[in-house]
Amino acid sequence: MKSDDENRLAGPEAARGWDIDDARREQYRATALAAHEKKKHGRAVGQAEARHALNRPRLMVEELMPQQAHHDLAAISLFSGGGGLDIGFERAGFRHVACYELLPKVAACLTANRPTWAVRTGEAGDVRGQDWAQYRGVDVMFGGPPCQPYSQAGEQNGKEDARDMVPAYVNAIRTARPRAFLLENVATLLNPMFAAHLAAEIVRPLSPTYQLRMFTLDAETFGVPQVRRRAFIVGFLAEADAARFHVPVPTHRAAGSKEDRSLRRPLDDGEEPPFCLGTREALGLGAIGLDGPAPTLRSGLTGKRFTTSIVSGEASARRWAELQVWPNGVARTREAAQLFPTPNGHFRLSVPDCALLQGFPESWMFPRQAYLALGIIGNSVCPPVAYQLARALRTALAR
C-alpha cells in the first residue's frame, strides 16, 4: 500500500487505486514473475556471465558546472525534490537557507548528500502551510512546482488538477518578497492552452511587484545529453536587477543529426561551442555509427504504477532502440546491469547512467530502491541548466 505522501504525489486517482481489468492485472503479474526469475538467474551465475563490459562514462558533469567562489547571496528552495536546482545554485556559489520537500523519502536524498542543509519535509515541507514571512527579503527563492497539471503525461488538467502548486508558490513569493525568484516547469506551461491560467495565477498577482521574464531552455544546449526542454519564469523586485539579467547563452551545440559524434571534425579554438556528447559517447559505450541525445527520461513515480522503465512513449522507445540502449528494467548499479542480458542484446541502463544523462554528478547519491531513484531523477531539473540560471541570477543581483 502506498503512503499518504506517495498518493498525494501521484494525485487523487492514485488515492482510490487504479481500476484495471483482469487481463491487464495478469499481464503485470507475468511481467513481475519473469523479472523475478531473471534476478534469481543473475545472482546464480554471478559476474562470470556478465554480458557487457562495465561502462566507464566519458561525460564529466562537474566540468559543466565549475565551482564558483561562495558569495553573500542566499537562496531558499521549494519543491526541492532530489536537488537538481539546489546543486546548480550551490555550484554557482549561493548559500542555502532551507529546502522544502513534502515527501520524506525524497527529502532523505537531500539530507544524505548534504547533511548540513536545513531540509524541511512532511508537514514541515508542505509549501502550502508555511510562514514565509520569516524569509522576507531573501535574495532568491527557486523551485519547480509539480509539472503533472501541465504535462502530457499528467493529462494537462491545469488548475483543475489537485497537484497544481503554482498558486501556493506564488503565495510564498508574495509573502517572502525575495529580491528574485525562479519558477521551473514543463515547456507546455507557456503554451496558449494555459495562457489564461498563467495570467490569472502568475502574471496578475506578481507583475505589480516583479519584473517578469518567461523563456524556455534546452538541456542539450548546456551539455546534458538528453532531449529536455523546460519553461522558466524569473522575476525581480528591482528594475535595475531585471535590466542586468540575461537569459543564459547556450554552452553547447545540439547534435542536429543522428551521426556518430566521433565522425565530426574537431573544433578549433575560437570556433562555435562544442557539440553536446551523444548518449552512447557520454555513457562510454562503443560507436555504432550513430549517436545523439537520449529521449526525455520519464519519472516512474507519476504514472499508473511505480516502474523502473524510463520510456515516455512509442517515439521514445524507438529512439532508445536506435541508440541500442535498453531503457526498461533499469538496474540499481552498473555492476547489477551486467548480470541481466536484455532480450535484444542492447546495453542495459543503470540508475547511475540515468543520473548522468540527467546531468547529476557521479558523487550524488540516490535511494537504494531503483524505482524511487529513477522517480527522483526524472522529476529533477538538470543541474547544469540550473547552474547557468543561477550564474545569470548572481550577475543580476550583484550589488
MIDONU-90609 format. One record per residue (C-alpha): z, x, y; residue in one letter. Coordinates in nm, 3 decimals, m for minus. Layout:
BEGIN
ATOM  z  x  y  type
ATOM  Z  X  Y  a
...
//
This chain:
BEGIN
ATOM  z  x  y  type
ATOM  0.000  0.000  0.000  m
ATOM  m0.087  0.127  0.347  k
ATOM  0.183  0.185  0.604  s
ATOM  0.201  m0.032  0.915  d
ATOM  0.072  0.261  1.118  d
ATOM  m0.232  0.302  0.895  e
ATOM  m0.304  m0.070  0.913  n
ATOM  m0.289  m0.053  1.292  r
ATOM  m0.535  0.236  1.287  l
ATOM  m0.783  0.050  1.069  a
ATOM  m0.746  m0.276  1.260  g
ATOM  m0.640  m0.634  1.189  p
ATOM  m0.880  m0.670  0.896  e
ATOM  m0.703  m0.396  0.701  a
ATOM  m0.365  m0.556  0.752  a
ATOM  m0.469  m0.852  0.538  r
ATOM  m0.666  m0.650  0.282  g
ATOM  m1.038  m0.615  0.223  w
ATOM  m1.196  m0.905  0.039  d
ATOM  m1.430  m0.755  m0.225  i
ATOM  m1.580  m0.916  m0.534  d
ATOM  m1.505  m0.817  m0.894  d
ATOM  m1.831  m0.622  m0.932  a
ATOM  m1.756  m0.402  m0.632  r
ATOM  m1.397  m0.356  m0.746  r
ATOM  m1.520  m0.241  m1.087  e
ATOM  m1.766  m0.004  m0.920  q
ATOM  m1.483  0.156  m0.720  y
ATOM  m1.274  0.181  m1.037  r
ATOM  m1.555  0.353  m1.232  a
ATOM  m1.612  0.599  m0.948  t
ATOM  m1.243  0.684  m0.932  a
ATOM  m1.223  0.736  m1.309  l
ATOM  m1.530  0.959  m1.308  a
ATOM  m1.383  1.168  m1.027  a
ATOM  m1.056  1.196  m1.217  h
ATOM  m1.235  1.324  m1.528  e
ATOM  m1.426  1.581  m1.322  k
ATOM  m1.100  1.707  m1.176  k
ATOM  m0.949  1.741  m1.524  k
ATOM  m1.253  1.936  m1.639  h
ATOM  m1.248  2.159  m1.333  g
ATOM  m0.884  2.251  m1.388  r
ATOM  m0.952  2.316  m1.756  a
ATOM  m1.246  2.553  m1.717  v
ATOM  m1.095  2.732  m1.419  g
ATOM  m1.258  2.975  m1.186  q
ATOM  m1.471  3.127  m1.462  a
ATOM  m1.722  2.842  m1.441  e
ATOM  m1.747  2.824  m1.063  a
ATOM  m2.100  2.706  m0.983  r
ATOM  m2.148  2.869  m0.645  h
ATOM  m2.014  3.176  m0.471  a
ATOM  m1.729  3.136  m0.228  l
ATOM  m1.894  3.094  0.111  n
ATOM  m1.799  3.317  0.400  r
ATOM  m1.869  3.133  0.728  p
ATOM  m2.073  3.313  0.992  r
ATOM  m1.964  3.091  1.279  l
ATOM  m1.658  3.229  1.456  m
ATOM  m1.535  2.930  1.653  v
ATOM  m1.287  3.134  1.856  e
ATOM  m1.583  3.317  2.011  e
ATOM  m1.700  2.984  2.155  l
ATOM  m1.362  2.949  2.329  m
ATOM  m1.240  3.286  2.463  p
ATOM  m0.872  3.254  2.551  q
ATOM  m0.827  3.220  2.926  q
ATOM  m0.528  3.353  3.116  a
ATOM  m0.250  3.098  3.149  h
ATOM  m0.214  2.935  3.488  h
ATOM  0.020  2.688  3.653  d
ATOM  m0.180  2.372  3.578  l
ATOM  m0.005  2.131  3.341  a
ATOM  m0.161  1.868  3.117  a
ATOM  m0.042  1.571  2.916  i
ATOM  m0.225  1.448  2.606  s
ATOM  m0.266  1.084  2.498  l
ATOM  m0.414  0.968  2.165  f
ATOM  m0.376  1.333  2.063  s
ATOM  m0.494  1.296  1.703  g
ATOM  m0.544  1.630  1.532  g
ATOM  m0.559  1.824  1.858  g
ATOM  m0.930  1.863  1.937  g
ATOM  m0.884  1.814  2.310  l
ATOM  m0.550  1.994  2.306  d
ATOM  m0.697  2.310  2.154  i
ATOM  m0.965  2.320  2.422  g
ATOM  m0.715  2.281  2.704  f
ATOM  m0.478  2.536  2.551  e
ATOM  m0.752  2.797  2.526  r
ATOM  m0.853  2.722  2.885  a
ATOM  m0.502  2.825  2.992  g
ATOM  m0.339  2.486  3.055  f
ATOM  0.032  2.429  2.990  r
ATOM  0.109  2.135  2.761  h
ATOM  0.370  1.893  2.887  v
ATOM  0.366  1.644  2.598  a
ATOM  0.140  1.493  2.330  c
ATOM  0.141  1.122  2.240  y
ATOM  0.012  1.024  1.894  e
ATOM  0.104  0.694  1.730  l
ATOM  0.064  0.793  1.363  l
ATOM  0.336  1.025  1.226  p
ATOM  0.108  1.165  0.953  k
ATOM  m0.144  1.267  1.217  v
ATOM  0.116  1.392  1.464  a
ATOM  0.255  1.616  1.190  a
ATOM  m0.069  1.815  1.211  c
ATOM  0.005  1.898  1.575  l
ATOM  0.364  1.996  1.503  t
ATOM  0.263  2.215  1.208  a
ATOM  0.022  2.411  1.425  n
ATOM  0.221  2.417  1.749  r
ATOM  0.597  2.375  1.677  p
ATOM  0.682  2.433  2.043  t
ATOM  0.476  2.141  2.170  w
ATOM  0.658  1.821  2.263  a
ATOM  0.491  1.577  2.022  v
ATOM  0.585  1.208  2.050  r
ATOM  0.499  0.982  1.758  t
ATOM  0.581  0.644  1.606  g
ATOM  0.711  0.409  1.874  e
ATOM  0.770  0.708  2.099  a
ATOM  0.399  0.793  2.065  g
ATOM  0.264  0.444  2.131  d
ATOM  0.074  0.469  2.459  v
ATOM  0.138  0.102  2.530  r
ATOM  0.514  0.132  2.569  g
ATOM  0.595  0.445  2.767  q
ATOM  0.742  0.516  3.110  d
ATOM  0.453  0.709  3.258  w
ATOM  0.627  0.736  3.594  a
ATOM  0.821  1.034  3.458  q
ATOM  0.497  1.234  3.467  y
ATOM  0.396  1.130  3.816  r
ATOM  0.178  1.392  3.978  g
ATOM  0.096  1.589  3.661  v
ATOM  m0.220  1.794  3.707  d
ATOM  m0.429  1.647  3.422  v
ATOM  m0.398  1.357  3.179  m
ATOM  m0.651  1.360  2.896  f
ATOM  m0.719  1.156  2.585  g
ATOM  m0.966  0.971  2.368  g
ATOM  m0.867  0.607  2.306  p
ATOM  m0.974  0.470  1.963  p
ATOM  m1.354  0.452  1.952  c
ATOM  m1.391  0.171  1.695  q
ATOM  m1.425  m0.106  1.959  p
ATOM  m1.739  0.070  2.089  y
ATOM  m1.887  0.246  1.785  s
ATOM  m2.149  0.107  1.549  q
ATOM  m1.917  0.173  1.256  a
ATOM  m1.645  m0.029  1.428  g
ATOM  m1.873  m0.333  1.485  e
ATOM  m1.866  m0.290  1.866  q
ATOM  m1.638  m0.581  1.949  n
ATOM  m1.519  m0.417  2.270  g
ATOM  m1.227  m0.588  2.436  k
ATOM  m1.208  m0.840  2.152  e
ATOM  m1.102  m0.559  1.917  d
ATOM  m0.724  m0.520  1.882  a
ATOM  m0.775  m0.143  1.874  r
ATOM  m0.909  m0.130  2.230  d
ATOM  m0.661  0.101  2.404  m
ATOM  m0.868  0.166  2.716  v
ATOM  m0.655  m0.077  2.924  p
ATOM  m0.339  0.099  2.805  a
ATOM  m0.484  0.436  2.904  y
ATOM  m0.584  0.305  3.246  v
ATOM  m0.230  0.174  3.295  n
ATOM  m0.092  0.519  3.214  a
ATOM  m0.327  0.677  3.469  i
ATOM  m0.238  0.430  3.741  r
ATOM  0.134  0.482  3.682  t
ATOM  0.143  0.861  3.640  a
ATOM  m0.123  0.924  3.907  r
ATOM  m0.237  1.262  3.768  p
ATOM  m0.445  1.478  4.001  r
ATOM  m0.726  1.436  3.748  a
ATOM  m0.786  1.255  3.421  f
ATOM  m1.032  1.285  3.133  l
ATOM  m1.126  0.997  2.904  l
ATOM  m1.340  1.056  2.592  e
ATOM  m1.513  0.807  2.366  n
ATOM  m1.833  0.744  2.173  v
ATOM  m2.151  0.759  2.380  a
ATOM  m2.210  0.386  2.338  t
ATOM  m1.917  0.321  2.572  l
ATOM  m2.165  0.388  2.855  l
ATOM  m2.432  0.157  2.710  n
ATOM  m2.537  m0.152  2.907  p
ATOM  m2.376  m0.381  2.647  m
ATOM  m2.033  m0.260  2.763  f
ATOM  m2.114  m0.240  3.135  a
ATOM  m1.910  m0.547  3.228  a
ATOM  m1.613  m0.430  3.023  h
ATOM  m1.636  m0.080  3.172  l
ATOM  m1.648  m0.222  3.523  a
ATOM  m1.354  m0.456  3.465  a
ATOM  m1.125  m0.219  3.272  e
ATOM  m1.202  0.122  3.423  i
ATOM  m1.414  0.120  3.739  v
ATOM  m1.247  m0.159  3.936  r
ATOM  m0.886  m0.059  3.855  p
ATOM  m0.940  0.312  3.919  l
ATOM  m1.217  0.352  4.177  s
ATOM  m0.997  0.258  4.477  p
ATOM  m0.784  0.564  4.398  t
ATOM  m1.002  0.800  4.195  y
ATOM  m1.342  0.961  4.245  q
ATOM  m1.513  0.887  3.911  l
ATOM  m1.783  1.072  3.717  r
ATOM  m1.938  0.948  3.390  m
ATOM  m2.162  1.154  3.160  f
ATOM  m2.236  1.246  2.800  t
ATOM  m2.229  1.585  2.627  l
ATOM  m2.387  1.702  2.300  d
ATOM  m2.173  1.920  2.074  a
ATOM  m2.469  2.129  1.958  e
ATOM  m2.536  2.249  2.313  t
ATOM  m2.190  2.408  2.311  f
ATOM  m2.230  2.592  1.982  g
ATOM  m2.097  2.326  1.743  v
ATOM  m2.346  2.280  1.455  p
ATOM  m2.332  1.901  1.444  q
ATOM  m2.520  1.608  1.597  v
ATOM  m2.241  1.460  1.803  r
ATOM  m2.284  1.304  2.147  r
ATOM  m1.979  1.175  2.328  r
ATOM  m1.911  0.998  2.658  a
ATOM  m1.669  1.137  2.914  f
ATOM  m1.519  0.986  3.225  i
ATOM  m1.334  1.208  3.471  v
ATOM  m1.151  1.106  3.784  g
ATOM  m0.995  1.294  4.076  f
ATOM  m0.742  1.178  4.332  l
ATOM  m0.864  1.419  4.598  a
ATOM  m1.222  1.418  4.725  e
ATOM  m1.211  1.796  4.760  a
ATOM  m1.125  1.837  4.391  d
ATOM  m1.402  1.597  4.292  a
ATOM  m1.651  1.793  4.501  a
ATOM  m1.563  2.113  4.311  r
ATOM  m1.617  1.954  3.971  f
ATOM  m1.942  2.018  3.788  h
ATOM  m2.041  1.880  3.451  v
ATOM  m2.028  2.171  3.203  p
ATOM  m2.358  2.355  3.163  v
ATOM  m2.472  2.398  2.800  p
ATOM  m2.389  2.736  2.649  t
ATOM  m2.635  2.699  2.360  h
ATOM  m2.977  2.553  2.288  r
ATOM  m3.016  2.278  2.031  a
ATOM  m3.239  2.357  1.734  a
ATOM  m3.528  2.130  1.823  g
ATOM  m3.678  2.164  1.475  s
ATOM  m3.588  2.194  1.107  k
ATOM  m3.700  2.556  1.077  e
ATOM  m3.453  2.804  0.938  d
ATOM  m3.287  2.969  1.238  r
ATOM  m3.328  3.312  1.075  s
ATOM  m3.706  3.274  1.123  l
ATOM  m3.672  3.259  1.503  r
ATOM  m3.735  3.557  1.726  r
ATOM  m3.408  3.711  1.854  p
ATOM  m3.349  3.658  2.224  l
ATOM  m3.342  3.946  2.468  d
ATOM  m3.065  3.989  2.723  d
ATOM  m3.116  3.773  3.026  g
ATOM  m3.314  3.504  2.846  e
ATOM  m3.209  3.146  2.783  e
ATOM  m2.884  3.069  2.599  p
ATOM  m2.887  3.136  2.223  p
ATOM  m2.966  2.868  1.969  f
ATOM  m2.671  2.697  1.809  c
ATOM  m2.630  2.805  1.448  l
ATOM  m2.753  2.563  1.186  g
ATOM  m2.527  2.407  0.924  t
ATOM  m2.613  2.647  0.646  r
ATOM  m2.603  2.954  0.865  e
ATOM  m2.268  2.851  1.014  a
ATOM  m2.119  2.798  0.668  l
ATOM  m2.254  3.126  0.537  g
ATOM  m2.500  2.975  0.289  l
ATOM  m2.830  3.125  0.178  g
ATOM  m3.158  3.048  0.353  a
ATOM  m3.373  2.768  0.205  i
ATOM  m3.650  2.757  0.465  g
ATOM  m3.489  2.503  0.697  l
ATOM  m3.162  2.457  0.879  d
ATOM  m3.021  2.258  1.166  g
ATOM  m2.717  2.067  1.285  p
ATOM  m2.512  1.862  1.045  a
ATOM  m2.517  1.484  1.082  p
ATOM  m2.221  1.335  1.265  t
ATOM  m1.910  1.368  1.049  l
ATOM  m1.751  1.029  0.999  r
ATOM  m1.379  0.968  0.970  s
ATOM  m1.269  0.834  0.635  g
ATOM  m0.968  0.663  0.793  l
ATOM  m1.162  0.394  0.976  t
ATOM  m1.378  0.234  0.707  g
ATOM  m1.306  m0.028  0.444  k
ATOM  m1.122  0.222  0.228  r
ATOM  m0.998  0.577  0.262  f
ATOM  m1.257  0.821  0.132  t
ATOM  m1.345  1.189  0.104  t
ATOM  m1.707  1.125  0.198  s
ATOM  m1.825  1.213  0.547  i
ATOM  m2.159  1.028  0.524  v
ATOM  m2.212  0.777  0.803  s
ATOM  m2.526  0.604  0.670  g
ATOM  m2.861  0.640  0.495  e
ATOM  m3.011  0.869  0.758  a
ATOM  m2.704  1.090  0.736  s
ATOM  m2.730  1.108  0.356  a
ATOM  m3.099  1.205  0.378  r
ATOM  m3.026  1.481  0.624  r
ATOM  m2.745  1.625  0.410  w
ATOM  m2.987  1.624  0.115  a
ATOM  m3.248  1.813  0.320  e
ATOM  m2.984  2.074  0.401  l
ATOM  m2.892  2.088  0.030  q
ATOM  m2.529  2.018  0.113  v
ATOM  m2.322  1.761  m0.081  w
ATOM  m2.108  1.552  0.160  p
ATOM  m1.938  1.325  m0.095  n
ATOM  m1.608  1.410  m0.261  g
ATOM  m1.520  1.684  m0.013  v
ATOM  m1.279  1.928  m0.178  a
ATOM  m0.947  2.027  m0.025  r
ATOM  m1.021  2.403  m0.030  t
ATOM  m1.326  2.624  m0.070  r
ATOM  m1.186  2.752  m0.397  e
ATOM  m1.149  2.397  m0.530  a
ATOM  m1.506  2.315  m0.426  a
ATOM  m1.632  2.589  m0.656  q
ATOM  m1.485  2.418  m0.962  l
ATOM  m1.672  2.090  m0.932  f
ATOM  m2.051  2.122  m0.957  p
ATOM  m2.244  1.849  m0.776  t
ATOM  m2.491  1.619  m0.958  p
ATOM  m2.792  1.772  m0.780  n
ATOM  m2.669  2.131  m0.758  g
ATOM  m2.620  2.120  m0.382  h
ATOM  m2.334  2.300  m0.209  f
ATOM  m2.008  2.103  m0.213  r
ATOM  m1.824  2.092  0.118  l
ATOM  m1.453  2.159  0.158  s
ATOM  m1.208  2.050  0.428  v
ATOM  m1.225  2.394  0.598  p
ATOM  m1.606  2.367  0.602  d
ATOM  m1.591  2.027  0.772  c
ATOM  m1.334  2.156  1.022  a
ATOM  m1.571  2.443  1.105  l
ATOM  m1.864  2.204  1.155  l
ATOM  m1.641  2.010  1.396  q
ATOM  m1.555  2.324  1.591  g
ATOM  m1.197  2.385  1.478  f
ATOM  m1.072  2.744  1.448  p
ATOM  m1.020  2.863  1.089  e
ATOM  m0.650  2.910  1.166  s
ATOM  m0.593  2.540  1.247  w
ATOM  m0.403  2.375  0.960  m
ATOM  m0.465  2.023  0.826  f
ATOM  m0.269  1.800  0.584  p
ATOM  m0.300  1.869  0.212  r
ATOM  m0.448  1.524  0.145  q
ATOM  m0.824  1.565  0.180  a
ATOM  m0.886  1.206  0.297  y
ATOM  m0.626  1.242  0.572  l
ATOM  m0.754  1.582  0.682  a
ATOM  m1.112  1.451  0.697  l
ATOM  m0.998  1.145  0.889  g
ATOM  m0.828  1.364  1.147  i
ATOM  m1.130  1.595  1.174  i
ATOM  m1.383  1.312  1.207  g
ATOM  m1.178  1.141  1.479  n
ATOM  m1.138  1.457  1.688  s
ATOM  m1.317  1.584  1.995  v
ATOM  m1.497  1.910  1.916  c
ATOM  m1.265  2.180  2.060  p
ATOM  m1.544  2.395  2.213  p
ATOM  m1.665  2.090  2.409  v
ATOM  m1.308  2.019  2.521  a
ATOM  m1.274  2.384  2.623  y
ATOM  m1.572  2.371  2.858  q
ATOM  m1.447  2.046  3.012  l
ATOM  m1.101  2.198  3.060  a
ATOM  m1.252  2.500  3.233  r
ATOM  m1.451  2.272  3.464  a
ATOM  m1.134  2.077  3.549  l
ATOM  m0.943  2.400  3.611  r
ATOM  m1.207  2.512  3.860  t
ATOM  m1.199  2.177  4.036  a
ATOM  m0.820  2.173  4.065  l
ATOM  m0.781  2.534  4.180  a
ATOM  m0.568  2.538  4.492  r
//
